[in-house]
Amino acid sequence: MSEERLPKEQIGSESDPEDAAEQQIGTEISDGERPEPDTPETKDESRTGRFLKRVFRWAVLLLIIFMLGVVALEIVQVRPLRAERDSLDQSLVEAGAIQQEQQAEIDRLEGVEEENQVLAASLNQAEARLVLLNVLVDVTRAQLALAQDDPVRVAAALRGTGEKLGSLRDLLGPTELDGLRERLVLVLSEVDDDPFAAERDLEILANTLLEIEREQSEE
């Protein structure tokens, strides 16, 4: 039995160098896989990275807050102000249209007013001419009655002539009409005592009325 053990021990002793080599290789491999210890430069880089990450996070957060503020400002202030501005613009457009319509109406009314003034002047002139012709008729009748030596008919023909001359003065304004009323008074005072003077005053009265009528026709 001792002889049999001896070769085993020799065999074991012969295999020891290989096992030792393998163990040495494993040790070297395990030593190569171990992390290197932290150096000061590695620590600084890690701190810088963490700082940059924090800065980036705060920048993103601030950007998000800023964008939310912009959106809130748009919703709360900008949109209402824009809507109010659009409403004001629309109101201005409507006001401009109303102003144009009013101006057109004013122009139309001014045209109508001018036309009314022209018509009123024409009507006033026609009425004055009618009154003037009535006075001439009264004077002509008085001349005929005086020619027939009828003082009563002369006074009757001139009974309403004074009022007609007053109406004529209101229509034409102060003209020779004031002198005509005085001339009429002279005729009525002369018809009984001085028919010749009354006839002369009636003729002057008639000529003056004809001159006024001619002037009114030329206007």
Secondary structure, DSSP 8 states (H G I E B T S, - for coil): -HHHHHHHHHHHHHHHHHHHHHHHHHHHHHHHHS-----HHHHHHHHHHHHHHHHHHHHHHHHHHHHHHHHHHIIIIIHHHHHHHHHHHHHHHHHHHHHHHHHHHHHHHHHHHHHHHHHHHHHHHHHHHHHHHHHHHHHHHHHHHHHTT-HHHHHHHTTTHHHHHHHHHHHH-SSTHHHHHHHHHHHHHHTTT-HHHHHHHHHHHHHHHHHHHHHHHH-
